[in-house]
Each structure stands twice: as C-alpha cells, then as structure tokens.
Amino acid sequence: MEKEQDDILQEHINSDYKYGFTTDIEQEFAPMGLNEDIVRFISAKKNEPEWMLNWRLQAFKAWQQMKQPQWQNVHFPEIDYQKIIYYAAPKKKKEIKSLDDIDPEIRETYDKLGIPIQEQKVLAGVAVDYVMDSESVITTFRAALKEKGVIFCSMSEAIREHADLVKKYLGTVVPTRDNYFAALNSAVFSDGSFVYIPKGVRCPMELSTYFRINAENTGQFERTLIIADDRSYVSYLEGCTAPTRDENQLHAAVVELVAMDSAEIKYSTVQNWYPGDKNGIGGVYNFVTKRGLCQGDSSKISWAQVETGSAITWKYPSCILKGDNSIGEFYSVAVTNNYQQADTGTKMIHIGKNTRSRIVSKGISAGKSQNSYRGLVKVAGTAENAYNFSQCDSLLIGDKCGAHTFPYLEIKNNTGKVEHEATTSKIGEDLMFYCNQRGLSDEEAVSMIVNGYCKEVFKHLPMEFAVEAQKLLDVSLEGSVG
Amino acid sequence: METIEQQFKNTPTTQLDKVRVEAFNAFEKLGIPTSRVEAWKYTNIKTKLSKDFILTPLESEVNTAVKNYIASLPPYAFRLVFLNGIFHQELSIIPEIEGLYITNLKEAFANKSSNIEQYFGKAVNYNEEHFAALNTAFVTDGAFIHVSKNVAIEEPIYLHYFFTATDADAFVQTRNLVVVEDGASLQIAEDFRNASNITVQYNHVTESFIGKNAQLTLVKLQVETKNVKGIHSLEALLQRDSTFNASTITFEGNVIRNNITAQLLGENAHADLSGLYFGKENASIDNNILVKHLAPNCTSNQLYKGVMNDESVGSFSGKIFVDQIAQKTNAFQSSKGLLLSNEASINNRPNLEIFADDVKCSHGAAIGQLDENALFYLQARGIPFELAKQLLTYAFVHEVAERIQAKPLRQFICDKLKEELKLNW
C-alpha cells in the first residue's frame, strides 16, 4: 500500500515536471490574432494527433462563416477577435511571499467567506510549502479514483491517453457548428477536464476542478467532457466561491455531459469572476455553452449554478432528454449588482417518452444591473407524457435595475404537460419591517430574506458549496441597500 | 409596383403624404420579415404570403355570400361594410348621434375631417413594424371613428370587412382609426370574413387613441376565415384613468397573425387584453402582445386561451414592459393551451421586461391536455367520455368568451364554440 502510494506520488511528481508546472519555463505566446496557423500552432504545442487538428480546423472554418448572435439581452462593445492571444504557455505565477502582499480587498472577501488560511494561500498563489501539502491530498484522491476505474484528467492528457473515448464523444453534445462561441472554442480550446465514470461506479467523491492537477491556466477557452456510463453517478463542482481576478476578458468555454442508461450527473457551478468595478469598467465576459445529453433510459442530469461574478454572464446550461424516463433539472441563482448583466437560463428538450424536467431560477438584480432569464422547454412529437415545471422568480433591489423573463415553450405532443410560472417583485416592506422590529439591520434583513428566497436552489448544491454560496450572496449584494 | 413607387417619389405636400412617404421608405428598408426575425419566429410569413403581391385596390361586385350575410344581421345594428378594402355606403348603416363622427378613411383624408392628420400614423411604429409600415404607405380604406368629449355611445358599432379574392396575389391593406376623446366611451366589433372559396390576403391596422378617463372596448372577430392569410396590428394609446378592453376571437384561419400593443401613457390607466383561438387543419394562429407600462399606478391583464386540433399551430408571445418610472404597476398575464391532437403544436413566449422595483408582475403559462380527474368525475356521473371532453373544452375557452360585454356578441361566440366542438347541450 505504502509502496503503491509512493509510486503514485513519484509518478505525479514526474508528470508535474512534464507539464512544466514546477519548472520555470519561458513564457510562450502565440502571436495576437486568429487564423488557421494559430489553430495549427495550438494543436502542435499540445502534441495533438492529426484527427484532433482536423477537428479544430473544421471548427475554425465553421466559425469563420458564422456571425456573432444579436438576440441577447446584454450589451457590450464589439469584440475584436484579432486582438486576443489564443495561446499562452502556462505561466508561472508571480511569487507572493505572504498573504499581506495580496490585494486587501480580496483578502477582506476571503475573510468574509470564511476561507481557511491555508486555502486562502492556495487561491492567492502564495509561494509557501502548500504544494507538498495539497499534492498529497491530490495523490490519495487520485489513488481512490484509480481504484474505481474513474478517469479524471486534463483534456490534453485525455486526447493522448484516452483517444478512443474523446473521439467518440467530443462534439457530440455541442457540435462544432452549434453556435458562434462553441465553434470558436472548438477551434482554439486550450485545456479543460475530462471525466469518465465506468459502468456501475458511484464516484466516491465530488470531483472538482480545484483539485485537478494543472488546473491553473486552463485559460479562457476551456473544454470539459464528462461521460457517465451505465448506472454510474458523479457529482462535479466547477469554480469556487473565492473571487477570481482574471486577465482574460472573454471566456468561451464548452461543457459537454453524456449520461448513459440509469446514470446520473450532477454539475454544480459557483462562478465569481471579476465583475468589473462599481462604474462597470472591466470585468469578464462569460459566454459559455453547457449542454448535457441524457442518452440512456432513466438517466438524469442536474445543473445547479450560483452566478455572482462576471460583467456579463450569457449561458444556458441545457438538457437533451433523449432516453426514455430521463430527467433534467436546472437550479439557478443569478445575482447582478452595479453594472453587471446576465442573460441566463436553460433549455429542456424532451425527446424520449416519460421524460421529466424541472426548472427553478431565481434572479436578483441590484444597483444598475440587468438580469434576464431566458429558457426553452421543447416537447417533441415523440415525447409521450413529458412533464415540465418551470418557476422563475425575480427580485429587484433598488429602482435602477431591471429584471426580465423570456421563456419559450414549444409543445408538439398532446400528452405532455408544461407549466410555467414567473413573478417579479421587490422585497416586501412588511418583511423588512418584521425583521427590523426584531433587531436586524436593513442589510441583515435583506441578507436573510434573499437567502430564504434562494434556499430552494441552495439545497441542491453540495453541502460545502451551499454554505459558501450563502455568504457569497451577502458579499455580492453588499452596499445595495439604502 | 413601379407606378406606386413613382407616386411616393414626388415631394409630399401634405402632412398625410409625408407620413406615407416615410412609411414607404421604412418598408423599403424593412421588407417582409423571415422567421429569423425574433418577433416572427413562429410564423414564417415570408413563405406564407404570395411572392409578388399586388397592392392596387380591386373593385369587385357584392356577391351573394356577402348579401346573405348582411341580410342575416339585425337591421338596427350600426355598421360599416368594406369589400376588398373598399367602402360600400349602400350596405352600411351609419348612426347619427351628436358627438359621434363616422366616415371612411378615404373621405376623411380628402376633407381632412376632425384633424385626422393629428392621429394618422401616430400610434403605430412604422419605422420598426414591417406590416404597419406597408399598411401606412398603401392603405386603401377603412373606418374613421371620432367620439367627442364626454359622449357615451351605448350601441356597439360593427365594422365588417369582406374579402372576395379576384386575384390570388392581391394583398389588401385596410385600416381603422379610432379616437375616443376625454371621458367618452365606445364599443367596436371588427369582423373579418372570406366571402369566397379561394385564399385571400390582407393586412389590417387599427390605431386607437383613448383620452383621459375614456373607455374603448374592441372585439376582433376572425370567424369565417378559412383560406385567410390575415395580419392584424392593433395599437392603443391610453391616457390617464382610461380603460382599454380588447378581445380577439379566432376560429380556423390559414395564417392569422395578431399584433397588439397597448401603451399606458397616463397614470391609473387599465388595459385588459384577452383572446381565444381555435385552430383546425393546418391553421397557424399567432398572437403577439405587448403591454407597455409607461406611467405609475397602471394595471394590465392578459388572458389567452388556445385549443389546437389537427395539425394546427398556435403561438402566443406576450410581453409586459415596465418602464423605470412606472412604479406601483400591477401586471398579469396568463396563457393556456390545450392540445387536442398529437400533430398540433403550441408555442408560448410569456415575457417580462421590468425596470421598476415596486411592481407586481407575474405570468403563468400552461400547455397540456384535459384534466384526467375532471374527465373521470364527469364520467363517474354518467356523462359519456366524448361529451365530457367537449364540456371541459368548452369550459376551458368559455372563460375568455365570458369577458365580452356586448351580449349578442358573447352569445354568437358561445354558439360558434358549441358548433365547433359539436356540443349539443
């Protein structure tokens, strides 16, 4: 046992070296702009096989013919795609000696979120001996997964080591020509996560990008592929509650999930990227394509997301319910403050018989922000006895923000049942009065009411996420009252 | 088309001409929308309309179908009759009431009665709405109704539009202009019928101006509309304390599109929009509603119910827009659809766009089938399955019919519903 652990540790250290995370390599950039050569350059840099390069080139050609969509309810200056650097070799982070060196504002937020000191150091990239510490965690973590036959690695590694699986599933849920940003991602994606859960395996732990080695610098074009084979279960966590400062303004990631017979995938996101300053300057554009395919009968895909960051969030985690008796779920809390904009929601596409879906979306807008829910429920002619229930509530804090709801219901089968409800309101004066009367300040009262309002979504998050998400909500809405 | 184009190239002399030239230029830019235009997502009108439509008005004779129908109308009812967009005085009964001025648009244009220039083209947004632009430029005729201050018109006024296609490419442009001044009230019923066996195409616009504390009730009947490709735009501007009631009743239809916009411009205004659509065969019925709350303390209500049979497609898009200044708004929307056949489909888009915080807005949408428990309940009490189904369907849509105030109209719609459902009860 000990020897095995040693071996894994050794292997891990070696692999780390191989990917240049611990060595100080020269920074390497692709020239600015995007053309076929850049796509070839990225593929070559990553030592990709021929088929992968062709796949990228095909996507790039498709992208060239596409136009950026215009229907969204968010506004931003035109993006110059020729002014983006599409490839940068993993940079070694700037050395920070101690926590005192980091931005006091971030430090303060860490404290408010209650992140342990050790973890704070990891997040801030403080160069202490945390590496050894956290790596031992990773090693035992990997050993446990290996024992069960679970594959959890970076996308580049998967392309090399598990080519058959990648070939079979990559682009099947989100085709290269699916949409403008998916095509762009397919052409230039840098890295991401790959997960495969074998038949009948219940993944022993929650998988998180945070624990994946070489998770850093996966860059702005991330690609994630999760495959859950028959009767398996996996819960995957993306992002973290700690604020992330990111230099890249445009993020166009693609996430693909495939669930086979009776498999279940739970995908939770907490997104807290830089939202821009109080005047709406800067911030990340988060344009992500996320889609899950319930391929097998009785499969289940559940999305849970807490979106508090990014200047612009524009994404619709979706479920294609192809297998009979499959289930899709979407739980979302989207908070916008200051000048943030969000246009988010889901798509539930019912194809198989007896498919069920449930949508619960809670939007909170404060400051001068705009928050939109946009969702599609489509029941195809083949989907006998499909059932959907959607609920989207919006909460307005202050009179300068906006809350919008754009549901689409397209029903082509008369045995289905689709129900949609939406409400928009502000925090009732009676509720505030009740709280005030019991000695809570305005801010505490709002926090309590808002958390109660979002409880339905939080209870679907993994436990540790849920606790942090609640605190995150308070931080995000700070200063929006009064 | 060329000669018409020429007509618009001349420098406009009057205010009216100016509006029409502007609309023509706007239409040249807009064209006929495809389904890629978000508002036309569910009706690909470009493929439905004939490619080279003719806009010149068609003179046609009053046929027996029209005559028989007119004869069946109660002789006392006030009415204006239009055939292929041309006014027929001899078939009309125009009331002579003090404070009520009724004429056809053509006449009103000619003698500029009641400051028509002040109103024409002022409610529709012809710079953005494709068919409003086309209509504003090419309108042939329609009704002009003006009710003076504090005059209450008790009897409803019927506006009958008959279409007899003499040319399958004809695209008739009709329009009503309704002005209800402060404190006045009026009821109108617009009735559209195909009096021939071949397909007809028309584009109808109604502009209505509702003054302070005034009331307008408008019922749109699209009943005998087999083989009809009809586009309707209804625009209402509501001033302080006014009320607007609109009901749209659609049976059959080949392609029916209703665009309804109510703008609540003054405080305490109220808009009540309801609709009932009953699709058969390959009908495509598309209701597109926009309620704009632009002043505080206004209320609005939308209730739309559809029953789709055979291979018909029913669509509902409703938007509640609440401006930042429109605090204390109460806006509700409910759209429900019933699918009676497995080939039929329903598309539903209930949208909310809200920029004010002290509001109560909600929408509810449901699409499904008849409640099994209710069916069982009726069957358990000895009512046969078929009849139980008919009864429940009738009850489902009756809620909309019930809202129509004018009794004869309400009765007519209920009878028609029973007939469609083959309900002899």
Interface residues (C-beta under 8 A of the other chain):
Chain A: W71 G381 S394 L396 I397 G398 D399 K400 C401 G402 A403 H404 T405 F406 P407 Y408 L409 E410 I411 K412 N413 N414 T415 G416 K417 V418 E419 H420 E421 A422 T423 T424 S425 K426
Chain B: E38 Q324 Q327 G337 L339 L340 S341 N342 E343 A344 S345 I346 N347 N348 R349 P350 N351 L352 E353 I354 F355 A356 D357 D358 V359 K360 C361 S362 H363 G364 A365 A366 I367 G368 Q369
